[in-house]
Every structure is written in C-alpha cells, then in structure tokens.
Amino acid sequence: MPRAQNKQQLLEFGQNEFDRLMNLVNALTPEIRDKQFVFDNRTTKDIIAHLLAWQLLELNWYQEGMNGKKPAIPAPGYTFKDAPELNEKLFQEYKSIEWNDLIARFNTSHKALMSIVNKHSDEELSTKKKYAWTGSTSITCYLASALSSHYVWAIDLIRKKI
C-alpha cells in the first residue's frame, strides 16, 4: 500500500485500514485475541494497545507542537533509537487494559487523529518544515505513521499468526 501523501489519502487510507483492522480483530475469539502470540510475546490485544499508546504519544506531540512547544519525540527521555525500550515501557503500562476499554480508547484516538487531518488544509498537512515541531518533515508524515501505516503493520502481524 502506498503511503498517504495528502489530506484525501490520509483520510481514505486511515479509515480504510482502520476498518480492515477492526474487522479482523473483531472476528477473533477472545482466546485467540488475548492469548495467542502474534509478535514476540505480544497478543493481538497487546498490538492494539501498542497502536493506542503510539497514537496517544502523537496526539500529545501535536498538541504541544501546535501550542508552540517542542514536544519530546518520541517520549521524554527516549529517542527513536530507544524504541524497543519505549515499546516495552508502553507494553507494561497498557497490558492490563480490558479489551472493551482498550477498543473504546483506540476508537477515540483514531477519531482524534482523523479530526486533526480534517481541520488542516492540504498545504498545512503536506508542507515540510511548516511547523517547527515537525522538524524537516510534515504533519502528513507523522499522521500517516500513526494511522494507515501502523494499521497495515498490525494487520500483517496478526494475519501471519491466525
């Protein structure tokens, strides 16, 4: 799947891949969803929690950045080189969330990111270096990573094991 390059693609790809992911996980039995490992020692539930955690990080980056602050990306005390350690920390923080609460929170974070896409023009989304907090890239790059690209990653992991 190509990476979203503009507002229309962010919205279309983001929603289509979210729907595909939710259809896939909703078809799983609770035993498979919560107990069968799909990636290292992570279950489908853990993968959804991972998506939620990173979406919440991104929502924080956006809020801080748009308020003129420099967000700690990916998280305070971490660089992207530290992603495995950050992912483990997030796993520990989110692993006890019950399925229904997890899905409700994931739906909310998805909608919040899609709302960000909707409120910006194509130019605002796609222009590199438009906002200081995005560095040398654009908001589109961040949003595509948190939406469709991450959803495709999750779908591929889950499908390999079920």
Backbone as CSV, one residue per row, in Angstrom:
resi,resn,N_x,N_y,N_z,CA_x,CA_y,CA_z,C_x,C_y,C_z
1,MET,0.834,-1.171,0.000,0.000,0.000,0.000,0.884,1.242,0.000
2,PRO,0.581,2.196,-0.860,1.376,3.425,-0.863,1.134,4.248,0.402
3,ARG,2.101,5.045,0.765,1.989,5.914,1.938,1.182,7.150,1.565
4,ALA,0.307,7.581,2.442,-0.528,8.756,2.200,0.357,9.981,1.991
5,GLN,0.007,10.763,0.982,0.784,11.948,0.638,0.014,13.249,0.800
6,ASN,-1.308,13.158,0.956,-2.113,14.371,1.052,-3.331,14.106,1.939
7,LYS,-4.132,15.148,2.123,-5.279,15.059,3.026,-6.255,13.965,2.609
8,GLN,-6.613,13.938,1.352,-7.572,12.937,0.884,-7.061,11.524,1.148
9,GLN,-5.798,11.277,0.859,-5.228,9.952,1.095,-5.120,9.637,2.585
10,LEU,-4.747,10.637,3.392,-4.694,10.403,4.840,-6.056,9.948,5.355
11,LEU,-7.099,10.638,4.921,-8.446,10.289,5.372,-8.886,8.927,4.835
12,GLU,-8.690,8.736,3.545,-9.124,7.480,2.911,-8.342,6.286,3.434
13,PHE,-7.032,6.353,3.380,-6.199,5.230,3.816,-6.374,4.994,5.317
14,GLY,-6.416,6.068,6.085,-6.568,5.938,7.530,-7.843,5.215,7.918
15,GLN,-8.952,5.605,7.293,-10.225,4.969,7.633,-10.323,3.555,7.075
16,ASN,-9.872,3.370,5.847,-9.956,2.034,5.237,-9.135,1.011,6.017
17,GLU,-7.927,1.372,6.404,-7.074,0.428,7.126,-7.567,0.219,8.558
18,PHE,-8.116,1.265,9.165,-8.717,1.108,10.493,-9.875,0.109,10.414
19,ASP,-10.731,0.272,9.421,-11.872,-0.638,9.257,-11.407,-2.069,9.020
20,ARG,-10.380,-2.245,8.189,-9.849,-3.595,7.940,-9.315,-4.207,9.227
21,LEU,-8.578,-3.414,9.995,-8.026,-3.906,11.251,-9.134,-4.287,12.223
22,MET,-10.121,-3.428,12.371,-11.193,-3.713,13.318,-12.015,-4.925,12.876
23,ASN,-12.246,-5.067,11.598,-12.952,-6.263,11.109,-12.165,-7.527,11.428
24,LEU,-10.856,-7.455,11.271,-10.003,-8.606,11.564,-10.037,-8.950,13.052
25,VAL,-9.820,-7.981,13.915,-9.744,-8.294,15.347,-11.113,-8.637,15.926
26,ASN,-12.158,-8.049,15.387,-13.498,-8.367,15.887,-13.939,-9.780,15.522
27,ALA,-13.295,-10.353,14.521,-13.629,-11.719,14.113,-12.896,-12.774,14.957
28,LEU,-11.947,-12.345,15.764,-11.174,-13.280,16.584,-11.934,-13.654,17.853
29,THR,-11.744,-14.872,18.288,-12.303,-15.263,19.578,-11.476,-14.604,20.674
30,PRO,-12.057,-14.420,21.855,-11.273,-13.837,22.956,-10.020,-14.648,23.290
31,GLU,-10.098,-15.963,23.159,-8.939,-16.802,23.457,-7.788,-16.506,22.500
32,ILE,-8.099,-16.416,21.226,-7.056,-16.116,20.238,-6.564,-14.682,20.426
33,ARG,-7.472,-13.777,20.588,-7.154,-12.348,20.707,-6.272,-12.062,21.927
34,ASP,-6.555,-12.710,23.037,-5.883,-12.385,24.295,-4.749,-13.325,24.678
35,LYS,-4.635,-14.465,24.009,-3.654,-15.451,24.464,-2.646,-15.889,23.405
36,GLN,-3.015,-15.915,22.157,-2.111,-16.407,21.126,-1.124,-15.313,20.730
37,PHE,0.156,-15.610,20.849,1.171,-14.632,20.496,1.207,-14.398,18.996
38,VAL,1.304,-13.127,18.617,1.411,-12.794,17.202,2.751,-12.126,16.884
39,PHE,3.424,-11.629,17.914,4.685,-10.916,17.698,5.460,-10.985,18.997
40,ASP,6.605,-11.628,18.972,7.374,-11.851,20.188,6.433,-12.431,21.243
41,ASN,6.321,-11.786,22.374,5.405,-12.275,23.416,4.166,-11.384,23.486
42,ARG,3.724,-10.888,22.338,2.585,-9.970,22.282,1.393,-10.637,21.590
43,THR,0.231,-10.399,22.184,-1.016,-10.901,21.616,-1.634,-9.829,20.725
44,THR,-2.724,-10.182,20.065,-3.459,-9.193,19.273,-3.885,-8.028,20.158
45,LYS,-4.336,-8.329,21.351,-4.724,-7.275,22.293,-3.545,-6.349,22.571
46,ASP,-2.366,-6.922,22.752,-1.171,-6.115,23.000,-0.817,-5.245,21.795
47,ILE,-1.040,-5.764,20.608,-0.757,-4.995,19.388,-1.691,-3.786,19.307
48,ILE,-2.962,-3.986,19.624,-3.915,-2.859,19.617,-3.510,-1.850,20.694
49,ALA,-3.082,-2.338,21.846,-2.625,-1.437,22.909,-1.397,-0.646,22.452
50,HIS,-0.522,-1.275,21.698,0.654,-0.603,21.146,0.216,0.535,20.218
51,LEU,-0.742,0.257,19.360,-1.247,1.292,18.448,-1.834,2.459,19.239
52,LEU,-2.641,2.137,20.234,-3.237,3.174,21.078,-2.142,4.014,21.741
53,ALA,-1.157,3.368,22.327,-0.094,4.084,23.042,0.621,5.068,22.115
54,TRP,0.952,4.618,20.914,1.650,5.496,19.978,0.735,6.597,19.458
55,GLN,-0.544,6.314,19.305,-1.456,7.377,18.899,-1.567,8.443,19.992
56,LEU,-1.591,8.018,21.235,-1.654,8.990,22.330,-0.373,9.815,22.398
57,LEU,0.766,9.191,22.131,2.011,9.951,22.048,1.905,11.000,20.941
58,GLU,1.434,10.581,19.790,1.321,11.503,18.658,0.345,12.641,18.946
59,LEU,-0.760,12.337,19.569,-1.711,13.402,19.922,-1.060,14.410,20.865
60,ASN,-0.228,13.924,21.769,0.492,14.818,22.667,1.509,15.668,21.898
61,TRP,2.240,15.040,20.968,3.198,15.798,20.156,2.481,16.933,19.440
62,TYR,1.359,16.590,18.829,0.601,17.576,18.058,0.148,18.726,18.961
63,GLN,-0.447,18.389,20.088,-0.960,19.421,20.991,0.165,20.336,21.475
64,GLU,1.240,19.749,21.934,2.363,20.562,22.397,2.951,21.387,21.258
65,GLY,3.167,20.745,20.121,3.762,21.433,18.976,2.916,22.583,18.479
66,MET,1.621,22.381,18.397,0.740,23.438,17.900,0.566,24.550,18.930
67,ASN,0.938,24.284,20.180,0.925,25.318,21.215,2.282,26.006,21.344
68,GLY,3.150,25.768,20.359,4.437,26.451,20.316,5.537,25.816,21.138
69,LYS,5.273,24.651,21.676,6.292,23.959,22.459,7.046,22.968,21.583
70,LYS,8.150,22.481,22.092,8.927,21.451,21.401,8.656,20.128,22.100
71,PRO,7.791,19.280,21.524,7.481,18.011,22.196,8.685,17.075,22.225
72,ALA,8.740,16.273,23.257,9.777,15.237,23.361,9.328,14.064,22.500
73,ILE,9.934,13.936,21.335,9.546,12.894,20.394,10.658,11.864,20.340
74,PRO,10.348,10.600,20.627,9.032,10.005,20.780,8.426,10.144,22.171
75,ALA,9.267,10.258,23.216,8.758,10.425,24.583,9.890,10.994,25.431
76,PRO,9.557,11.636,26.534,10.614,12.185,27.384,11.633,11.116,27.775
77,GLY,12.905,11.424,27.525,13.978,10.502,27.871,14.261,9.430,26.829
78,TYR,13.560,9.461,25.706,13.728,8.441,24.666,14.004,9.095,23.319
79,THR,14.794,8.400,22.507,14.950,8.741,21.099,14.388,7.566,20.307
80,PHE,14.313,7.716,18.997,13.818,6.596,18.201,14.776,5.408,18.247
81,LYS,16.046,5.646,18.566,16.979,4.532,18.766,16.567,3.682,19.964
82,ASP,15.860,4.323,20.902,15.402,3.643,22.115,14.006,3.037,21.951
83,ALA,13.516,2.944,20.732,12.148,2.462,20.511,11.866,1.114,21.175
84,PRO,12.776,0.149,21.126,12.470,-1.122,21.809,12.215,-0.940,23.310
85,GLU,13.015,-0.104,23.957,12.821,0.145,25.385,11.515,0.892,25.627
86,LEU,11.223,1.870,24.795,9.967,2.608,24.920,8.787,1.679,24.685
87,ASN,8.879,0.824,23.686,7.786,-0.117,23.424,7.555,-1.047,24.613
88,GLU,8.626,-1.479,25.258,8.479,-2.333,26.445,7.803,-1.559,27.578
89,LYS,8.209,-0.308,27.777,7.589,0.528,28.807,6.096,0.686,28.521
90,LEU,5.757,0.970,27.274,4.351,1.135,26.891,3.582,-0.176,27.068
91,PHE,4.214,-1.296,26.714,3.584,-2.602,26.903,3.210,-2.802,28.370
92,GLN,4.155,-2.502,29.262,3.891,-2.672,30.690,2.770,-1.744,31.158
93,GLU,2.726,-0.531,30.642,1.696,0.438,31.043,0.296,0.050,30.555
94,TYR,0.212,-0.547,29.396,-1.077,-0.762,28.748,-1.584,-2.198,28.790
95,LYS,-0.775,-3.143,29.250,-1.145,-4.547,29.140,-2.361,-4.950,29.969
96,SER,-2.670,-4.213,31.000,-3.790,-4.614,31.857,-5.132,-3.981,31.463
97,ILE,-5.142,-3.206,30.415,-6.403,-2.591,29.987,-7.330,-3.691,29.452
98,GLU,-8.535,-3.698,29.926,-9.525,-4.677,29.462,-9.898,-4.395,28.005
99,TRP,-10.237,-5.458,27.284,-10.496,-5.377,25.851,-11.501,-4.278,25.481
100,ASN,-12.660,-4.253,26.113,-13.683,-3.268,25.729,-13.216,-1.840,25.960
101,ASP,-12.503,-1.614,27.058,-11.952,-0.289,27.331,-10.870,0.055,26.312
102,LEU,-10.034,-0.916,26.000,-8.975,-0.720,25.012,-9.566,-0.316,23.664
103,ILE,-10.569,-1.040,23.220,-11.179,-0.742,21.913,-11.859,0.625,21.933
104,ALA,-12.516,0.963,23.024,-13.155,2.288,23.121,-12.102,3.385,23.049
105,ARG,-11.011,3.205,23.762,-9.941,4.207,23.754,-9.258,4.281,22.394
106,PHE,-9.092,3.128,21.752,-8.476,3.094,20.424,-9.377,3.795,19.402
107,ASN,-10.676,3.558,19.470,-11.610,4.260,18.581,-11.512,5.770,18.789
108,THR,-11.422,6.181,20.032,-11.333,7.603,20.351,-10.045,8.220,19.811
109,SER,-8.926,7.532,19.986,-7.654,8.078,19.494,-7.638,8.128,17.971
110,HIS,-8.198,7.102,17.340,-8.293,7.106,15.873,-9.102,8.321,15.410
111,LYS,-10.257,8.526,16.019,-11.106,9.659,15.636,-10.415,10.993,15.884
112,ALA,-9.668,11.093,16.965,-8.956,12.333,17.271,-7.903,12.640,16.208
113,LEU,-7.182,11.617,15.762,-6.190,11.825,14.709,-6.865,12.181,13.385
114,MET,-7.963,11.515,13.084,-8.692,11.835,11.851,-9.250,13.261,11.909
115,SER,-9.634,13.704,13.081,-10.117,15.071,13.261,-9.006,16.084,12.979
116,ILE,-7.796,15.757,13.386,-6.659,16.626,13.080,-6.489,16.745,11.573
117,VAL,-6.560,15.621,10.882,-6.445,15.653,9.424,-7.524,16.565,8.850
118,ASN,-8.751,16.387,9.308,-9.882,17.162,8.776,-9.750,18.658,9.000
119,LYS,-9.111,19.072,10.087,-9.078,20.501,10.400,-7.989,21.261,9.665
120,HIS,-7.096,20.547,8.991,-5.999,21.195,8.268,-6.222,21.157,6.760
121,SER,-5.671,22.140,6.096,-5.689,22.149,4.627,-4.617,21.195,4.114
122,ASP,-4.708,20.866,2.850,-3.692,20.031,2.218,-2.316,20.666,2.374
123,GLU,-2.254,21.970,2.164,-0.988,22.697,2.246,-0.420,22.622,3.664
124,GLU,-1.249,22.802,4.663,-0.792,22.733,6.049,-0.282,21.337,6.408
125,LEU,-0.940,20.341,5.888,-0.555,18.961,6.178,0.717,18.540,5.451
126,SER,0.872,18.976,4.219,1.911,18.432,3.344,3.207,19.234,3.284
127,THR,3.178,20.479,3.706,4.377,21.310,3.597,5.408,20.915,4.653
128,LYS,6.586,20.549,4.172,7.681,20.209,5.082,8.151,21.475,5.777
129,LYS,8.532,21.338,7.040,9.054,22.424,7.870,8.036,23.536,8.125
130,LYS,6.757,23.283,7.849,5.735,24.313,8.090,5.640,24.633,9.577
131,TYR,5.760,23.619,10.398,5.684,23.787,11.848,7.014,23.369,12.455
132,ALA,7.510,24.172,13.364,8.817,23.908,13.966,8.883,22.524,14.612
133,TRP,7.799,22.096,15.230,7.828,20.833,15.973,7.971,19.607,15.084
134,THR,7.675,19.717,13.770,7.802,18.558,12.881,9.199,18.431,12.286
135,GLY,10.088,19.341,12.642,11.447,19.273,12.118,11.471,19.447,10.611
136,SER,12.169,18.573,9.936,12.326,18.696,8.484,11.220,18.013,7.696
137,THR,10.217,17.497,8.369,9.154,16.778,7.677,7.826,17.522,7.793
138,SER,6.750,16.829,7.501,5.409,17.430,7.523,4.516,16.687,8.511
139,ILE,3.397,17.301,8.816,2.414,16.624,9.676,1.915,15.346,8.993
140,THR,1.807,15.374,7.671,1.360,14.185,6.938,2.206,12.971,7.284
141,CYS,3.498,13.173,7.360,4.403,12.058,7.680,4.062,11.459,9.041
142,TYR,3.864,12.308,10.035,3.509,11.831,11.368,2.161,11.115,11.368
143,LEU,1.174,11.722,10.732,-0.177,11.158,10.753,-0.261,9.850,9.983
144,ALA,0.405,9.762,8.847,0.397,8.508,8.084,1.013,7.379,8.901
145,SER,2.051,7.703,9.666,2.695,6.692,10.503,1.769,6.196,11.597
146,ALA,1.010,7.088,12.188,0.131,6.720,13.302,-1.178,6.105,12.839
147,LEU,-1.536,6.336,11.602,-2.812,5.823,11.095,-2.554,4.628,10.175
148,SER,-2.676,4.813,8.885,-2.682,3.691,7.950,-1.426,2.833,8.003
149,SER,-0.256,3.433,8.074,0.969,2.625,8.068,1.056,1.709,9.286
150,HIS,0.708,2.220,10.444,0.746,1.402,11.654,-0.356,0.337,11.626
151,TYR,-1.500,0.676,11.059,-2.593,-0.294,10.946,-2.197,-1.448,10.032
152,VAL,-1.556,-1.134,8.904,-1.118,-2.186,7.982,-0.107,-3.093,8.667
153,TRP,0.821,-2.509,9.424,1.794,-3.295,10.180,1.071,-4.270,11.108
154,ALA,0.072,-3.777,11.839,-0.668,-4.621,12.782,-1.440,-5.714,12.050
155,ILE,-2.104,-5.383,10.983,-2.863,-6.368,10.195,-1.940,-7.482,9.718
156,ASP,-0.778,-7.106,9.189,0.168,-8.106,8.696,0.644,-9.035,9.813
157,LEU,0.948,-8.479,10.975,1.379,-9.311,12.111,0.297,-10.297,12.532
158,ILE,-0.893,-9.795,12.680,-1.999,-10.624,13.154,-2.324,-11.713,12.144
159,ARG,-2.387,-11.374,10.889,-2.723,-12.359,9.838,-1.699,-13.476,9.734
160,LYS,-0.453,-13.182,10.010,0.594,-14.206,9.925,0.393,-15.311,10.951
161,LYS,-0.289,-15.012,12.047,-0.377,-15.963,13.141,-1.766,-16.584,13.340
162,ILE,-2.753,-16.101,12.635,-4.077,-16.683,12.853,-4.465,-17.604,11.706
